[in-house]
């Protein structure tokens, strides 16, 4: 159920290190590009788990039999921080249909917050592979609510939940709530701690603000 790509040494860890670095974070263009490059890495790794079929391809010199994707996954992204990460996935799954989820934290005076979803735009996901994308998996509430919203009237063949950084608490939350569901969780790194405001520590800060500027 859990695939941690960061446990093995690769360029992925270099890109994650740059996302975390407070000096490199000052360059928002580089931050977005690293999100995109990491999306490409995850897309490649997830592609190994998808279904393939044989296809004959005519070359200038003959015919080659190759294995190609049987069906492209639907890519679903939680706005706004997920947009560059999603673009990296889309660079590889370039024939995929896409879904978009507007989700936010509604904060209360006592310091607590609720996760609310305002808007969902999606194609049919019935019996299709689904990839649900968000750079950060903190409490797991946003991912869980987005998944339930997407699957309220249709059932995907398998769902891949993808986050670059995840908290242990968020991963355990998804495991508890979706233990009997066809879901694989993909992460690049796991951090142990959440702050009282539910930010991942050491984490990297607010990915949306770093990619697109602070909110008013």
N, C-alpha and C positions, 0 to 999 in steps of 0.2 A: 504493500500500500504506500510505502514511503520510499522515494528515490532522492538521495542527497548527492547531487553532482559535485559538491564542493569537497567531499571527503577524499577524492582522488586529485592529485596535482594536475592542473591544466591551466590554460590561459583564462578560464572562467574565474579562477581565484584572483588573478591579476586585475581583471576588470572589476570584480567586487571590491578589492582593496582600493581601487581608485574611486569607486562610488562612496566609500566610507571616509576617505581622506578629506579633512576640512579645507586644506589648501586647494586640492584639485576641484572640490565642489564649487569653488568660486567661478569656474568656467561652466556655465549652464549648457553650452553647446556640447562640450565634452561629456558632461553628465548624461545628457539625452542620448548621445552617440553610444556611450557605454551601455545604457539600458537597451538600446537597439541591438548592439552586438551580443549581449547576453541573451536576448530573445532569439537570435539566430542559433546560438548554441543549444538552447533548450529545444527549439524546433527540431534540430538535427537529432538530438537524443530521443525525443518523443517519437520521431518518425520511425525509429527502430522497432517500436511496439505496435505499429499500425498494421493493418492487413494489406497484402500485396497480391497481385495477380500477374500472370505471364502475358506479355504483349509482343507481337512481331513488329519490328521496326525495319523499314526499308532503307538501306544505306546506298550510297553510290555504287557499292561493289557487291551488294547481296542483301541478305536478310539476317537480322540479329534478333534473338529472343531474349527479352529483358524482363525483370520484375519491376512493376510500377505500382504506385498507390492504387488500391482498389477504390478508395473513397477519400476525398479530402475532408479533414476535420472542420467543424465550425469553430471559429475563433471568437471567444467572448471576452471583452475587456471591461474592467471596472474603471470608470473615469475618475480623475484626469491623469493621475500619475502613471497609469498603465499604458498611455498612448504610445510612447516610444518603444516600450517593451513589446507591445502588440505589433508595432511596425516591423520589428525584427522577426517575429513569428511569421508575419505576412510576407516578408521577403522570401521566405522558404516555402511556406504553404500559399503560394501566390494565386492558386485557384480556389481558395477557401472562401466560403461565405462568412459573414461577420455579425456579431451581436455586440451591443453597447449598453452598459448599465450605469446609470447615474446614482451613486451612493454617497452618503455623507454622514458625519457624526453630528447629532443635535445635542449640544451641551446644555446642562442645567446649572442653576446657581450653586447647587451643592457639590459641584465638581463631577457629577456623574454624566453619562451621555447615553443616548440611544442611537442605534444605526438605522437610518431610514433610506429607502430607495424611492426616488422620484420618478424614474423613467427607465423603460427597457425597450430596446428595439432589437428584434431578432428574426432570423429566418426559421424555417422548420428545423428542428433538431431531432425529430423522431428517428430512432434507430441509427443515428449518426454518431461518430466520435466527436466529443466536445472538449475543447481546451478552454478553461476559465483562467484568466490572466489578471494578476495584480502584483506589483513589485514587492509589496510588504504584506505579510500575514502576521498580524499582531494578536488580537483576541480570537480571531477566526469568525467573528460575527458577520462581517461584511461578506466574506466568501460564502458562508453558509446561507445567508439571506439571498445573495445573488444566485446561488445554485438552486435554491428552492423556487425563486421567481422564474428562472429559466425553464425549470422542469415541472412547473405547476400543471401543465396540460400535455406535455410530451416527455418521452423517456429516451435519452441518448443511449447508444450501445455501450459506451464507456466514457467516463469523464476524467480528464487530466486537469487537476488543479495545480497551478504553477505560481510560485513566488520566489523572488530572488533571495530575500531574507525572511526568515520565519522565527517566531518565538516558540519555545517548547510548549507553552500554554496553548497557543493557537493550533499547533499540530494536534495536541491531545484533544482539544475541543472538537476538531473535525473528525478525529477517530471515534470519539464517543458518539457523535451525532449521526455519523454515516457509516457505521461499522458493517451494515448489511447492504451497502450500496456499491455498485461497480465504479469505484473512484481510486485513482492513483494520485498521490501528492508528490509534486516535484519541487525541490528547493535547492538553492545554491549554498546556503549557510543557515545554521540554527543557532540563535542566541538564547540564553537561559532566562533573561530577566525582562520584565515589563515594568514601566514606571506606574505611578498611581493614575496617570493620565493615559495609560495603555500605549505608551511608545516603547519600541523595542530598544533594549540596551545590550551591547553598545550601539547596535543599529547603524543608522546613517542620518537620522533626522527626518524631516518631512520631504519625501521624494517628489511630491507634487510641487512644492515651493521651490525645490532645488532645480527642477526641470523647467518650470514655467513662471516662476516669480511668486512672491508672497501674496496671500489673499488679503483683501481689504476688510 
